[in-house]
Amino acid sequence: MSALLDSTAVAQYLADHPQFFEEHAALLGEVRLSSPLTGRAVSLQERQMEVMRAKYNALELRMAGLARHAEENAAIANRFHGWTQQLLRTHDAAAMPAAVADGLVEHFIVPQATLRLWNLKPDHEGSAYTAGVSDDARLFASSLRAPYCGPNRDFEAVRWLENADDVRSTALVALRAGGTAFGLLVLGSNDPERFGAAMATDFLVHIGETASTALAPLRA
C-alpha cells in the first residue's frame, strides 16, 4: 500500500526531478490553479506567468526607487560642490563663518542656518559668531558624536537663529578640530519633516567636517 505524500514531499520530488514536466507535458495545460489576481482557475503555465509578472513589477519598482535615490544623491552632491567652491573663494578668515552659514542657505535651500564658535584667536573674540554661547551649549556640542536631526526641543542653539520661534525641526552638527569641539552648526526649518530623526546623516557629517576645516584657522 502506497503511503500518502504530503505537499512538502511532492514539492521536493518535483524539485529533485525537473524532467517530470518534460515527461508529462500535457499536465502543464491540465493542472488548474486559482489565480490570486482574478480569482478564476488558470493553467499552471498562466499561473507561472502571473508569478513572473509580479516579480518583474516588483523589480521595476525597486529600480525606480534606486534611480530616484541616485538622482537625489547627485543633486545633494552638486549642492555640496557649489557650497565648497564658495568656501574656497572666501580668503578672509573673518568672513568664513558667514560664508559657511549663508552658503548652506543658498546651496541647500535651508530656511535658516547659523553657527557659534569658541576658543578662538583674540582678534575673533567678540564677533557675532561667538556671542551668547553658554557652558551648557559647549558641553552639548562636545557630547554630539553624530549630527542631531529631529524636532526642536527648545535647544539653546536653535535660539541663535533669527526666527527661532518658527523652527519645527533642526539639524545640529558639532564642529571639531583634533577631536575637540570648538563650534556648533545649526540648521532650522519650519517644516517638521525637513530634518527627521530617521534621515541619513552622511552628508551632514561631510558638511560638518568641511566646515570644521574651513573654520579651523580661526582657533586659538
N, C-alpha and C positions, 0 to 999 in steps of 0.2 A: 504494500500500500504506500503510495507516494505521500510524503509529508507536504503539508500546505506551506507555501512560500509566502513570507510577508513582503511588504512593498520594498523594504530595505534590501532584502535578498534579491528581489527581481531587479532593482536598480543596480546592484553590484554585479549581477550576472550580465546585464546589458553593457555596463562599463568594461567588463572583462572580455566581452565578446562583441566588439564593434562591427563584426561582419554579419551580425544577426539580421539587421535590416537589409543587407545586401542579399542574403539568402531568402528573406521573406519580404521582398519589396512591396508586395501587394498590401501588407499591413499598414504601410505609411498612409495609404488613402482610406483604409477601412477603419482604423482606430479613430474614434471621435472623442474630442475633449471639449470641456466647457470653456469658452473664451471669457476671461475677466473683463474684457473691453466691451463686448457686445452681448454677452450672456448666452449666445447661441452656441450650438455644437459645431466645432470645426475639426478639420483633419489634423493629424499630427504635424503635417508639413505647414499648414496655416498657423498652427499654434507656435511652431518654431519661428516662423516669420514674425509673428507678433512679439515674441521674446527678443529677437534680434533687433526689431524696430525700436522697442523700448530701450534697449541698451544703447542703440545709436543716438536716440534722442537725449538720453542722459549724458552721453559723451559730448554731444553738441552743446548742451547747457554748461558742462564743465569747461569746455574750450572757450565758450563765450565769456564765462567768469574769469578765466585766466587772462584772456585778451583784455578784458576791462581793467583788471588789476595791473596788467603791464602798462596800459595807457595811463592809468593814474600815477603809477610809479615814475613813468617817463616825464609826466607833467611836473611832478614834485622835483625830480632831478633837474629839470630845466630851470625851475624857480630857484633851486639851491645854487645852481651855476650863476644865475643872474645876481643873486644876493652876494655870493662870494666875490664876483667881479667888482661889485660896488665897494666892498670892504678893501679890496686891493687898490682901488683908486683913491682911498682915503689915506693921505700921507700925514695928516695932523693927528697925533695921538689923542689930543683933547677932543677931537671931533669923532673919534671912533665909537664911543658909547651911543651917540645919536645915530651914527651910520648903521650900527648893529640893529637897534630897535626899529628905526624908521624903515630900514631895508626889509625887515620881516613884514611890516605892514604893507609895504609896496609890492614885494615879490610874492609873498604867500597869502596875500589878501586877508591878513589877520586884522580884525577890527581894532584891537588895541595891543600895544606892546611897550614895555619899558624894562629897565634893569636898575640895579643898585650894585655898587662896588665898595669894597673897604680894604684897609691895609694898603693904601696907595702911596705913591711918592708925594712929598709935601706940596708940590705945585698943583696937584689934582685934588687935594683935600679941600672940602668946602664947595665943591662943584655940585650942580643939581643932581647928578647921578650918585652922589654919596650921602644925600640928605635923608633923614628920617629912618635910619636903619637901627633897629633895636638889637640888643644882645640876643633876644629870642629869635629874631629873624636870621641872624648869623648862625645860631645853633640849628635852626630848621634847615638852612641851606647845607650845612655840614652833614646833616643826617640823611639827606637825599642821595640814595645810591642809584636811583633811576629817576627819570623825569616823572613828575606827578601830573596825571591827566584826570580830570573829573570835575565835579561840581565845586563851586566856590563855597568853601566852608568858613567864610569870613576870615580868610587869611590876611595877616598884616600886609604881606607883599602885594596882594590884589589892590589894597588901598593906595598903592603908589600910582596906579593907573588914573588917568584923568577923569574917566567916567566909571569909577569903581562900582557905583550903585547899579549899573546896567549889566554887570558881569554875572553870567549864569554858569559858565564853565570856563575852566582855566588850565593852562599848562605852566608848570613851574620847573625850571631847569637850573641846576646849580652850575656855576662857573668855577672851574678848578684849574690850579697850576701846581704841579708836583704833588697831586693828591689832596691839596688843601683848598677848601672853598674860599674864594675871595669875592664872590658876587652871586647874584640870583637874577635870572631872566624870567620875566613874567609876560605871558600871553593871555589875553582875555577876550571872551565873546559873549554876546547876549543870547546866543543860541545854546541851549542846554546840551545839545548833541555834538557841538563842534569839537570839544575835547572830552571824549567819553573815556570812561575807565577801561574799556576793552580795546581801545585803539592801539595800534602798533606804535612803538616809540623809537624805532630805528632812526628815522630822520631827525627826530628831536635830539637824540643823542649826538648825531653828527653836527646839528646846529649848535648844541652846547659846546662841543669840542672846538668847532671853528671859531665861535665867539670867544671862547676862553683864550685861544691862541692869538686872536686879533687884539684882545684887551690886556694880555699879559704884560706888555711893555709899560703899562700904567702902574704896575705894582711896585711897592717899595722894595 
